[in-house]
Amino acid sequence: MSKHKLLPIALTFVLATALCSTIFAQSDITSTINDFNDYVAADNIAQVSGSFSNDPRALSASDDYTELTSLPLSEHVSFSNGSTPFAFIESENCTLGLGIPITPTNVQTIENYQVYWDIGQSVICSVEANELGLREYCIIDSNNAPCQFAHVLNLPTGYSLIPSAPIGQPEDGSYLIVDNGQTTIGGISAPHAYDALGNPVPANAHVENNTFIVELDYTSVTYPVTYGIQLYSDTEFKKYFYSGGWEPYVAPWNYTLALTPREWRTEFLDETAKALRWSAVYNSSFRQETHYWVNETGIYNQFYCHVNIAGLKPTWHLEPLRPDYGYGYTLSMGCNPE
C-alpha cells in the first residue's frame, strides 16, 4: 500500500450544551474531503501502475487524470429529514435513497456538501453529488464514535442488493442493485477509509435487509478518520465510456468492439465499478447487433481482463471471434486469447 504525505488538518473546539466536544470548522470539511480523495487517487495510481510497471501508459502522480466532478446539490439531490435522514438521487431509470448513518444535531450546507453533525459522538457525515450518483463521507474525530455505521437504502420496489464480485471470486464489500430478473440499475461501493496521516483504515461492509453496514477498526489510527462510499445511480454508457463501436480488425478476428473508457483518479476501484462498466456495455446498442455480438462469455472475459490489468489503455479492443478458454487463460494471454 502506498505511503502518503501528511496533510495538516486543523480542528476547532466548540462548546456544545454542557459538554466540550471537538468538531471541524466549516473550512476543514472540504479540506478533509479533498485530502481523502488525494489518498484515494494515490492508492489508485499505485494499484494500477503495479500491473503496468514497464508500460509507459502507467499512471504517475503528475498525470492529469479526471477527478469526479462535484455537482450542485440543489440540481441533483433532494433530502428528507425524518427519523432516518435520506439523500435521494434521480436517474433516467429510478430514484435511489441513501440514509445518513447518524442522528444529526445540526445540518448545514457547505459549498457543494450537505453536512450532518453529531456532536455527541464526534461524527460528521456529508453528502455530495457527482457524475456517477451520490458520495457520502463520514469523518470520525475520536474513539467516542461508534465502530459501526448503518446506511439504510431506499430502493425501488422489487430491487435488492447482491455482492458485486463475480461468482467464485472473493467479495470485497461492494454491492449491485438488481431486480428479480438480475437487471442492474446501480450499486454501492465498498467503503474506503483513511486516517489523518493517509494510512488506510480497515473497513468492512455487509448488507442486512437493504441496510449497508460499515464496520471500522480504529486500532492505531491518527484521528480524524474519514471513510467514503459511492452510490451509483445508473448504468448509462456515457457515464463510464467516452465512446464505443464496432470496427474492422485484423484477420482472423475480423472485427472488434473498441471502447474508450473515461479517465479517472478519485473513483473507487472495486467490483461494483467493474460490474457497472460491464452493465453499461451489455445494455448498450452494441449487443443488439447480433451478427457481431457472439461468444458473449469470451467478450465478458476479455472485458474483465481489461478492467483488471489493462485499464490504462486508451482504447480497449474486444474481439468476439477470439477463442474462449476461460478467464484465467484470457488473463495469462494479456487479454488477447489465441
Backbone torsions as a table, in degrees:
resi	resn	phi	psi	omega
1	MET	NA	142.2	-173.6
2	SER	-71.0	150.3	176.9
3	LYS	-94.3	132.9	-172.7
4	HIS	-111.9	153.1	177.5
5	LYS	-74.0	138.0	176.5
6	LEU	-67.6	126.4	175.1
7	LEU	-114.5	121.0	-174.6
8	PRO	-67.2	139.9	177.2
9	ILE	-128.1	122.2	-179.2
10	ALA	-87.0	146.0	176.7
11	LEU	-115.8	145.5	176.9
12	THR	-113.4	135.7	-179.3
13	PHE	-99.9	130.9	179.2
14	VAL	-131.6	159.4	176.8
15	LEU	-100.6	120.5	180.0
16	ALA	-119.6	121.9	-172.9
17	THR	48.8	-127.5	-177.9
18	ALA	-96.0	1.9	-174.3
19	LEU	-109.7	149.8	174.8
20	CYS	-98.5	114.5	-177.9
21	SER	-124.4	156.2	177.5
22	THR	-101.5	130.4	172.6
23	ILE	-139.6	168.2	-177.1
24	PHE	-83.4	144.4	166.9
25	ALA	-68.5	158.5	-175.9
26	GLN	-56.1	-43.0	-177.7
27	SER	-64.2	-25.2	-178.2
28	ASP	-76.1	-21.6	178.9
29	ILE	-61.3	-53.1	-176.9
30	THR	-67.6	-37.6	-179.5
31	SER	-67.8	-37.6	178.1
32	THR	-66.4	-41.6	177.5
33	ILE	-65.7	-40.4	177.0
34	ASN	-61.8	-41.0	176.5
35	ASP	-61.2	-44.9	179.0
36	PHE	-56.1	-47.2	-178.9
37	ASN	-67.7	-30.0	173.1
38	ASP	-63.7	-40.6	178.9
39	TYR	-66.0	-40.6	176.3
40	VAL	-59.0	-47.0	-178.9
41	ALA	-60.7	-44.1	-179.3
42	ALA	-62.3	-41.3	179.1
43	ASP	-70.1	-36.0	175.8
44	ASN	-60.5	-45.1	-179.6
45	ILE	-61.1	-45.9	-179.7
46	ALA	-64.3	-40.4	-177.2
47	GLN	-65.3	-47.9	-175.2
48	VAL	-79.2	-38.3	179.1
49	SER	-64.0	-27.6	177.6
50	GLY	-61.6	-27.0	177.7
51	SER	-84.6	-11.1	-175.1
52	PHE	-131.4	46.8	-173.4
53	SER	-61.2	-26.9	-178.9
54	ASN	-110.3	13.1	-176.7
55	ASP	-100.4	124.2	-178.7
56	PRO	-64.2	-14.6	178.8
57	ARG	-85.0	-2.0	-179.2
58	ALA	-61.8	145.0	-178.3
59	LEU	-69.6	149.6	169.5
60	SER	-130.2	168.5	-176.4
61	ALA	-62.3	-21.6	-177.1
62	SER	-89.3	-7.7	-177.4
63	ASP	-65.6	140.6	-176.5
64	ASP	-96.8	66.3	177.8
65	TYR	-84.4	150.9	-171.1
66	THR	-67.5	132.0	171.1
67	GLU	-81.2	154.7	167.3
68	LEU	-66.3	127.2	-174.9
69	THR	-84.7	130.7	174.6
70	SER	-76.1	128.6	-177.0
71	LEU	-103.9	154.8	178.4
72	PRO	-59.8	125.2	-177.2
73	LEU	-59.0	-44.2	-172.7
74	SER	-62.2	-23.4	-178.2
75	GLU	-91.8	-15.5	-170.3
76	HIS	-127.7	-20.0	-172.3
77	VAL	-130.7	140.5	169.9
78	SER	-118.6	157.2	-174.1
79	PHE	-129.1	146.8	168.7
80	SER	-127.8	141.5	-173.5
81	ASN	-122.7	53.9	175.8
82	GLY	-82.6	-150.2	-179.6
83	SER	-61.5	-33.0	170.1
84	THR	-118.1	110.3	177.7
85	PRO	-64.7	139.2	179.7
86	PHE	-125.7	147.4	165.3
87	ALA	-111.2	128.9	-176.5
88	PHE	-112.6	136.1	175.5
89	ILE	-122.8	135.0	-177.6
90	GLU	-111.7	132.2	175.1
91	SER	-116.8	-173.5	179.2
92	GLU	-66.2	-26.1	-173.1
93	ASN	-101.5	-25.1	-171.0
94	CYS	-168.7	174.6	170.5
95	THR	-119.2	129.3	179.9
96	LEU	-118.0	142.2	178.4
97	GLY	-118.8	136.7	178.3
98	LEU	-117.4	120.7	-177.5
99	GLY	-77.1	145.5	175.1
100	ILE	-83.0	129.2	-169.6
101	PRO	-85.1	12.7	179.2
102	ILE	-130.7	162.7	171.9
103	THR	-93.2	105.2	-170.1
104	PRO	-72.9	142.8	170.7
105	THR	-100.6	-5.2	178.2
106	ASN	-165.4	146.3	176.5
107	VAL	-131.2	130.6	-179.7
108	GLN	-137.9	155.1	170.1
109	THR	-103.3	120.6	-179.1
110	ILE	-124.7	111.2	-174.2
111	GLU	53.6	-121.9	-178.4
112	ASN	-98.5	22.4	-179.1
113	TYR	-119.4	140.1	164.8
114	GLN	-97.7	123.5	-169.6
115	VAL	-113.8	133.2	179.6
116	TYR	-114.9	125.6	-177.1
117	TRP	-108.3	132.4	167.6
118	ASP	-121.3	91.0	-171.6
119	ILE	-64.3	-39.5	-176.1
120	GLY	-63.5	-31.6	-179.1
121	GLN	-103.6	7.8	177.2
122	SER	57.3	43.4	179.9
123	VAL	-129.6	138.3	172.6
124	ILE	-126.8	131.2	174.4
125	CYS	-120.8	142.4	-179.3
126	SER	-135.5	152.5	-177.6
127	VAL	-119.0	136.7	179.3
128	GLU	-133.6	142.4	171.5
129	ALA	-96.3	139.2	173.3
130	ASN	-140.5	-176.5	-173.6
131	GLU	-61.2	-25.2	-174.8
132	LEU	-96.6	-9.1	-179.5
133	GLY	144.2	-122.4	-179.5
134	LEU	-118.4	142.2	167.7
135	ARG	-121.3	135.9	178.2
136	GLU	-118.8	131.7	178.0
137	TYR	-115.7	140.9	170.9
138	CYS	-126.3	130.9	-177.9
139	ILE	-111.3	121.9	-177.0
140	ILE	-107.7	123.3	-169.7
141	ASP	-97.1	-16.2	-178.9
142	SER	-164.4	172.8	179.1
143	ASN	-77.2	7.2	168.6
144	ASN	-70.9	-17.8	-176.2
145	ALA	-76.3	153.5	175.0
146	PRO	-67.6	161.9	176.9
147	CYS	-94.0	-9.8	-175.9
148	GLN	-125.7	135.4	-178.9
149	PHE	-130.6	126.2	-176.1
150	ALA	-104.1	117.7	176.9
151	HIS	-103.7	103.5	177.7
152	VAL	-73.7	135.5	178.2
153	LEU	-107.7	131.7	175.5
154	ASN	-98.5	106.3	-173.3
155	LEU	-112.1	155.8	174.1
156	PRO	-60.8	154.6	179.4
157	THR	-56.9	132.5	177.5
158	GLY	91.3	-2.6	-178.9
159	TYR	-106.6	151.4	-179.9
160	SER	-149.1	178.4	-178.3
161	LEU	-104.6	133.7	173.7
162	ILE	-130.2	151.7	178.6
163	PRO	-57.5	143.1	-177.1
164	SER	-80.3	-25.0	-174.0
165	ALA	-62.3	139.0	175.4
166	PRO	-58.2	153.6	179.3
167	ILE	-55.5	131.3	-179.5
168	GLY	91.3	-10.6	178.5
169	GLN	-100.0	150.0	180.0
170	PRO	-64.8	142.0	177.9
171	GLU	-75.7	146.8	-177.7
172	ASP	-119.1	9.8	178.7
173	GLY	89.8	8.0	175.9
174	SER	-107.1	153.9	-171.7
175	TYR	-138.2	151.1	172.3
176	LEU	-102.3	151.3	175.0
177	ILE	-101.9	114.6	-173.3
178	VAL	-133.8	161.0	172.5
179	ASP	-99.6	-174.3	-176.5
180	ASN	-63.3	-26.5	177.3
181	GLY	-87.7	8.6	178.7
182	GLN	67.9	25.2	172.0
183	THR	-76.6	126.8	-176.3
184	THR	-94.0	129.2	177.2
185	ILE	-116.8	-6.4	-178.6
186	GLY	171.3	-161.3	-179.4
187	GLY	-177.5	-179.7	177.3
188	ILE	-136.4	137.1	-176.2
189	SER	-74.8	164.8	165.0
190	ALA	-67.9	151.4	176.6
191	PRO	-70.4	140.5	174.3
192	HIS	-118.4	132.0	-172.2
193	ALA	-139.7	142.4	177.7
194	TYR	-141.3	153.6	173.4
195	ASP	-95.7	-173.1	-173.1
196	ALA	-66.2	-19.4	179.0
197	LEU	-93.3	1.6	-177.5
198	GLY	84.1	9.1	177.4
199	ASN	-78.6	134.7	176.6
200	PRO	-61.0	138.9	177.5
201	VAL	-108.1	129.2	179.5
202	PRO	-55.9	126.5	-178.6
203	ALA	-139.9	125.4	178.2
204	ASN	-121.4	160.1	179.4
205	ALA	-144.8	146.3	171.9
206	HIS	-146.8	169.3	-175.8
207	VAL	-118.5	135.9	171.9
208	GLU	-133.5	113.8	176.2
209	ASN	51.7	52.4	179.2
210	ASN	62.0	23.6	171.3
211	THR	-112.3	124.0	-177.8
212	PHE	-92.2	112.9	-171.9
213	ILE	-107.4	121.0	179.9
214	VAL	-101.8	132.3	177.9
215	GLU	-121.3	127.7	-177.4
216	LEU	-114.3	149.8	176.4
217	ASP	-114.0	112.2	-175.4
218	TYR	-89.0	10.0	-178.4
219	THR	-60.3	123.8	173.6
220	SER	61.5	33.3	178.4
221	VAL	-96.0	159.0	170.5
222	THR	-108.3	117.6	-177.2
223	TYR	-75.5	149.6	7.0
224	PRO	-83.0	153.4	172.5
225	VAL	-101.8	135.5	177.7
226	THR	-123.5	132.7	170.6
227	TYR	-126.2	153.9	-179.7
228	GLY	-135.0	147.7	171.6
229	ILE	-133.4	151.0	179.9
230	GLN	-115.5	126.2	171.2
231	LEU	-97.9	115.2	179.1
232	TYR	-88.8	128.6	-169.9
233	SER	-102.1	-6.8	175.7
234	ASP	-165.1	178.8	179.9
235	THR	-121.4	32.3	-178.0
236	GLU	-64.5	132.3	-172.9
237	PHE	-55.7	-45.2	-174.1
238	LYS	-67.3	-13.7	176.6
239	LYS	-73.8	-21.3	-173.1
240	TYR	-119.5	-17.7	-178.7
241	PHE	-137.9	143.7	174.0
242	TYR	-74.5	-38.9	-177.2
243	SER	-159.6	169.7	177.2
244	GLY	-171.1	158.9	177.9
245	GLY	169.8	162.9	177.1
246	TRP	-81.2	135.5	-179.0
247	GLU	-136.4	152.3	172.7
248	PRO	-61.1	149.9	-178.7
249	TYR	-144.5	170.0	-175.3
250	VAL	-66.6	149.4	173.7
251	ALA	-68.3	147.8	5.1
252	PRO	-91.3	10.8	-175.7
253	TRP	-84.4	-26.1	166.6
254	ASN	71.0	-43.2	179.4
255	TYR	-149.8	159.1	-175.3
256	THR	-142.3	149.4	168.9
257	LEU	-93.2	108.7	-177.6
258	ALA	-95.2	121.6	-178.3
259	LEU	-120.4	131.7	175.6
260	THR	-107.3	103.0	-175.6
261	PRO	-73.6	151.5	173.0
262	ARG	-64.1	143.6	172.5
263	GLU	-72.5	159.3	-175.4
264	TRP	-149.7	161.9	168.1
265	ARG	-146.8	-50.1	-174.5
266	THR	-103.7	10.8	175.2
267	GLU	-74.1	144.5	177.4
268	PHE	-73.8	131.0	179.4
269	LEU	-98.1	99.9	178.1
270	ASP	-149.3	-175.7	-173.5
271	GLU	-66.2	-29.7	177.0
272	THR	-65.2	-45.3	179.4
273	ALA	-59.3	-40.1	179.5
274	LYS	-68.1	-45.8	-176.9
275	ALA	-64.6	-37.4	-179.3
276	LEU	-70.1	-31.0	173.6
277	ARG	-64.2	-43.4	177.7
278	TRP	-63.2	-42.5	178.0
279	SER	-59.7	-38.5	179.5
280	ALA	-61.6	-39.8	178.2
281	VAL	-73.7	-45.0	-176.0
282	TYR	-61.8	-36.2	-177.7
283	ASN	-89.6	2.9	-177.3
284	SER	-83.0	175.2	179.1
285	SER	-68.9	-17.8	-177.8
286	PHE	-61.5	-37.1	-178.8
287	ARG	-70.3	-22.2	-179.7
288	GLN	-73.9	-17.7	178.2
289	GLU	-84.3	79.8	-168.0
290	THR	-67.5	-18.9	177.1
291	HIS	-73.3	-18.0	173.8
292	TYR	-100.1	-41.8	-173.2
293	TRP	-80.6	87.2	175.6
294	VAL	-126.8	167.6	178.9
295	ASN	54.8	55.1	-173.3
296	GLU	-59.4	-38.3	179.4
297	THR	-63.8	-38.1	177.7
298	GLY	-66.0	-41.0	176.0
299	ILE	-60.7	-44.8	-179.9
300	TYR	-58.6	-46.3	-178.1
301	ASN	-66.4	-39.2	176.5
302	GLN	-64.8	-39.7	179.7
303	PHE	-62.0	-50.1	-177.9
304	TYR	-65.8	-31.4	175.8
305	CYS	-63.4	-43.9	177.8
306	HIS	-63.1	-43.5	179.5
307	VAL	-58.7	-39.7	-172.0
308	ASN	-85.6	-35.2	-175.1
309	ILE	-129.9	-9.8	-176.2
310	ALA	-127.8	25.4	-174.8
311	GLY	-64.5	-18.4	-178.7
312	LEU	-85.8	-7.7	176.3
313	LYS	-63.0	136.0	-177.7
314	PRO	-64.5	-27.9	176.0
315	THR	-135.9	134.0	175.0
316	TRP	-98.0	132.1	178.0
317	HIS	-113.9	122.1	179.4
318	LEU	-116.1	121.5	-177.1
319	GLU	-111.2	111.0	-178.3
320	PRO	-62.0	-25.6	-176.3
321	LEU	-85.2	-2.6	172.8
322	ARG	-68.5	147.5	-178.7
323	PRO	-68.5	151.7	178.5
324	ASP	-111.2	103.1	176.8
325	TYR	-109.7	18.7	178.9
326	GLY	101.3	163.2	-175.8
327	TYR	-65.2	-41.2	-177.9
328	GLY	-58.5	-43.1	178.9
329	TYR	-68.1	-42.3	178.3
330	THR	-57.6	-43.2	179.2
331	LEU	-63.5	-43.4	-178.0
332	SER	-65.6	-23.5	180.0
333	MET	-95.9	16.2	178.5
334	GLY	63.9	33.8	177.2
335	CYS	79.5	3.3	-177.3
336	ASN	-124.6	71.0	-178.2
337	PRO	-64.9	143.0	179.1
338	GLU	-129.1	NA	NA
